[in-house]
Amino acid sequence: MRYMFPKSMVMGAAVHESGGARMGTNPADSVLNSYGQCWEAPNLLVTDASSFPTGGTLGTTLTVMAVTMRACAHLADRLKSGQI
């Protein structure tokens, strides 16, 4: 039997995992708010692909970068306003 990938490849070596910390508008059905802040721990921000509610078919790098930039801008605004 021929393998498409070497047997030594591990999970994550050829796929873009996502999900697990869903972003949403309600703590009852999501882990994070729209800025990637954890509902249960607001000082914890998640900006990787685990925040995506669904997976796509292409790489997630540019979307992860955009989500991270948005979360950073939100934090900067909160810092300026004295909320943190």
N, C-alpha and C positions, 0 to 999 in steps of 0.2 A: 504494500500500500504506500503510495506516495503522499507526502504531506506538503501542503502549500507553504507552511512555515516550518522552520526547524523546531524540533521538539523542545529545544532549550528556551524558546520564546515564552515569556510569562504574560499574564494578564496585563494589559496596558501597552504591550509592545507593538501592537498593530491596530489598535482601536482607539476611539476617543470616548472614554467613559464619561457619562454625565448622569445627572439625577442624584437623588439621595438627600438633598437639602433644598427642596422645591421653593422657588420664589413665588409669592402670591400676595393677596390683599387681605387675607384672613388667617389668623393664627390657628384656627380650627382645621384648616386643610393645607397649610404651608409651614415651612420652617423659617423662612426669611421674608422680610418686607420687600418692597420694590427697590430699595437701595442696598439690598444684600445684608441688612442687619438682622440678626437672629432675634426672633420675637422674645425668647426666654432670656437672652443675654445681649442687650442692645449694644454693648461695646465690642461685640464679636461680629465682624463682617466677613462674609464668604463671597468671593468674587471669581471663583473658578467655575468650571462647567457643572459642578454638582448643584449649582443653583438653577440650572435650566429645567423647566417643567417637562420638556420632551427632548429627545435627541434628534439630530439631523443626520444628513448623509455626508457632510463635508467637515473639514477641520473646524475646530471651535476657537482657534487662537484669536482672530480679530474680534469676535463677539466677547470673549473673555476680557480682552483689552478694553473694549468699550464699556463693559459692565464695571470694570475696575476704575476707569476714569470717572464714571458717573458716581460711584461710591466715594471716591476721593473728593470730588467737588462737593458732594453732600456733607462730608465730614468737615471740609474747609468752611462751608457756610455755617454749620453748627458751631464751629470754633469761634468764628467771627462774631456770631450773635451771643456768645457766652453760654450756650446750652451745654457745652462740654468744656 
